[in-house]
Amino acid sequence: MNNFSKLSLYDFLSMLIPGFIILWFFNFLGIETTTAINDIFIAVLSYITGLCYHKLLEQLVTIAHLRRNKCMQERAWKQFYKEIGIEKACPKNIDEVFVLSYYKIAQAGSLMIIPILEAQETFLRNIIPLIFIEIIRLGFGFYSDNVCCICAFLGVILLLSIFAWLSITNKIYYLVWEGNHYLKELNDEKTAH
């Protein structure tokens, strides 16, 4: 798979779908999507809306210190080294060590699952607020058994999405620490021979 197809899938999942959902929430200008021109217009508008929404959330997550979170990095560090039976203290500059480790892994072409996990993480991060908004929107609508069931289902999906987002984030940190450790061991082994 080349970088263009990865980027296209990432864009589709992380930008286009949330952008379309946002426009759907607002029933954007009452546009009928019966013609190809309107379909293309809605797709382009959805992508732009999704991209702007993504950048806004990215800034909010950074401000809230949920991106490259030190506690999550340390937790994954401790988990990895505990599993391999090595006692190794977390570095004080763990964020800098994480970034350096990430780039070493990328440069070596190792653990190519990490970009896929990052795309999943981004998609979940982008969709979680929209699920929450839909629950609120439905809650202020008319009350019926059907709406209550949908809200309950969306509530469960919301909680599971938050759990999945945090779990995937932890897995990314874990894989970076794992990859860095074993790349170092491989390099040490090569220099020993």
C-alpha positions as CSV (number, residue, x, y, z in Angstrom):
1,M,0.0,0.0,0.0
2,N,1.5,3.3,-1.0
3,N,1.4,6.5,1.1
4,F,-1.3,8.1,-1.1
5,S,-3.8,5.3,-0.5
6,K,-3.0,5.4,3.3
7,L,-3.5,9.1,3.3
8,S,-6.8,8.8,1.3
9,L,-8.2,6.2,3.8
10,Y,-7.0,8.3,6.7
11,D,-8.7,11.4,5.2
12,F,-11.9,9.6,4.5
13,L,-12.3,8.2,8.0
14,S,-11.0,11.1,10.0
15,M,-12.3,14.1,8.0
16,L,-15.0,13.3,5.6
17,I,-17.3,11.2,7.8
18,P,-17.3,13.6,10.8
19,G,-17.7,16.5,8.4
20,F,-20.7,14.9,6.8
21,I,-22.2,14.1,10.2
22,I,-21.8,17.8,11.3
23,L,-23.5,19.0,8.1
24,W,-26.2,16.3,8.6
25,F,-26.8,17.7,12.2
26,F,-27.5,21.1,10.8
27,N,-29.4,19.8,7.7
28,F,-27.1,22.0,5.8
29,L,-29.2,24.6,3.8
30,G,-31.7,21.9,3.1
31,I,-29.7,20.8,0.1
32,E,-31.1,17.8,-1.7
33,T,-28.4,15.4,-2.8
34,T,-30.2,14.1,-5.8
35,T,-27.8,15.3,-8.4
36,A,-24.1,14.5,-9.0
37,I,-23.1,18.2,-8.6
38,N,-24.8,18.4,-5.2
39,D,-23.2,15.2,-4.2
40,I,-19.8,16.5,-5.1
41,F,-20.5,19.8,-3.4
42,I,-21.6,17.9,-0.2
43,A,-18.5,15.7,-0.3
44,V,-16.1,18.7,-0.7
45,L,-18.0,20.7,2.0
46,S,-18.0,17.6,4.3
47,Y,-14.2,17.2,3.8
48,I,-13.5,20.9,4.5
49,T,-15.9,20.9,7.5
50,G,-14.3,17.7,8.8
51,L,-10.8,19.1,8.4
52,C,-11.6,22.3,10.3
53,Y,-13.3,20.2,13.0
54,H,-10.3,17.9,13.2
55,K,-7.9,20.8,13.6
56,L,-10.1,22.4,16.3
57,L,-10.3,19.1,18.2
58,E,-6.5,18.6,17.8
59,Q,-5.9,22.0,19.4
60,L,-8.4,21.3,22.3
61,V,-6.8,17.9,22.9
62,T,-3.3,19.5,23.0
63,I,-4.5,22.3,25.4
64,A,-6.1,19.6,27.6
65,H,-2.8,17.7,27.6
66,L,-4.5,14.6,26.3
67,R,-2.1,14.5,23.3
68,R,1.3,12.9,24.2
69,N,0.1,12.7,27.7
70,K,3.0,12.1,30.1
71,C,1.0,9.9,32.5
72,M,-0.1,7.6,29.6
73,Q,3.5,7.5,28.3
74,E,4.8,6.6,31.7
75,R,2.1,3.9,32.2
76,A,2.9,2.3,28.9
77,W,6.7,2.5,29.7
78,K,6.2,0.7,33.0
79,Q,3.8,-1.9,31.5
80,F,6.3,-2.8,28.8
81,Y,9.4,-3.0,31.0
82,K,7.4,-5.0,33.6
83,E,6.3,-7.5,31.0
84,I,9.8,-8.2,29.8
85,G,11.1,-8.3,33.4
86,I,13.4,-5.3,33.4
87,E,13.2,-2.6,36.0
88,K,13.9,0.6,34.2
89,A,12.9,4.1,35.6
90,C,11.0,6.4,33.3
91,P,13.1,9.2,31.9
92,K,12.3,12.7,33.2
93,N,12.1,14.0,29.7
94,I,9.7,11.2,28.6
95,D,8.0,13.2,25.9
96,E,11.3,14.0,24.2
97,V,12.4,10.3,24.5
98,F,9.0,9.3,23.1
99,V,9.4,11.5,20.0
100,L,12.9,10.4,19.4
101,S,11.9,6.7,19.8
102,Y,9.0,7.2,17.5
103,Y,11.3,8.7,14.8
104,K,13.8,5.9,15.2
105,I,11.1,3.3,14.7
106,A,9.7,5.2,11.6
107,Q,13.2,5.6,10.2
108,A,13.8,1.8,10.5
109,G,10.4,1.1,8.9
110,S,9.4,-1.0,11.9
111,L,6.0,-1.4,13.5
112,M,4.0,-0.1,10.6
113,I,0.8,-0.8,12.5
114,I,1.4,2.4,14.5
115,P,0.1,4.8,11.7
116,I,-3.0,2.6,11.4
117,L,-3.6,2.8,15.1
118,E,-3.1,6.6,14.9
119,A,-5.7,6.8,12.2
120,Q,-8.1,4.8,14.4
121,E,-7.3,7.0,17.4
122,T,-7.9,10.2,15.4
123,F,-11.2,8.8,14.0
124,L,-12.4,7.9,17.5
125,R,-11.3,11.3,18.9
126,N,-13.2,13.1,16.1
127,I,-16.4,11.0,16.4
128,I,-16.8,10.9,20.2
129,P,-18.0,14.5,20.5
130,L,-20.4,13.9,17.6
131,I,-21.9,10.9,19.4
132,F,-22.3,12.9,22.5
133,I,-24.0,15.8,20.6
134,E,-26.3,13.3,18.9
135,I,-27.4,11.9,22.3
136,I,-28.2,15.5,23.5
137,R,-29.9,16.3,20.2
138,L,-32.1,13.2,20.4
139,G,-32.7,13.8,24.1
140,F,-34.2,17.3,23.4
141,G,-36.5,15.9,20.7
142,F,-39.7,14.0,21.3
143,Y,-39.7,11.3,23.8
144,S,-40.6,7.8,22.8
145,D,-39.4,4.3,23.5
146,N,-37.5,4.3,20.2
147,V,-35.6,7.5,21.0
148,C,-34.8,6.2,24.5
149,C,-33.4,3.0,23.1
150,I,-31.3,4.9,20.5
151,C,-30.0,7.2,23.2
152,A,-29.1,4.2,25.4
153,F,-27.4,2.5,22.5
154,L,-25.5,5.6,21.6
155,G,-24.5,6.0,25.3
156,V,-23.0,2.6,25.3
157,I,-21.2,3.3,22.0
158,L,-19.9,6.5,23.5
159,L,-18.5,4.8,26.5
160,L,-17.0,2.0,24.5
161,S,-15.5,4.6,22.0
162,I,-13.8,6.5,24.9
163,F,-12.4,3.2,26.2
164,A,-11.2,2.2,22.7
165,W,-9.6,5.6,22.2
166,L,-7.7,5.4,25.4
167,S,-6.8,1.8,24.8
168,I,-5.5,2.5,21.3
169,T,-3.5,5.5,22.6
170,N,-1.9,3.3,25.3
171,K,-1.1,0.7,22.6
172,I,0.7,3.3,20.5
173,Y,2.8,4.3,23.5
174,Y,3.5,0.7,24.3
175,L,4.5,-0.2,20.8
176,V,6.9,2.8,20.6
177,W,8.6,1.7,23.8
178,E,8.7,-1.9,22.6
179,G,10.0,-1.0,19.2
180,N,12.7,1.3,20.5
181,H,13.9,-1.3,23.0
182,Y,14.2,-4.1,20.4
183,L,15.7,-1.8,17.8
184,K,18.4,-0.9,20.4
185,E,19.0,-4.6,21.1
186,L,19.2,-5.4,17.4
187,N,21.7,-2.6,16.9
188,D,23.7,-3.7,19.9
189,E,23.8,-7.3,18.6
190,K,25.0,-6.1,15.2
191,T,27.8,-4.1,16.7
192,A,28.9,-7.0,18.9
193,H,29.4,-9.2,15.9
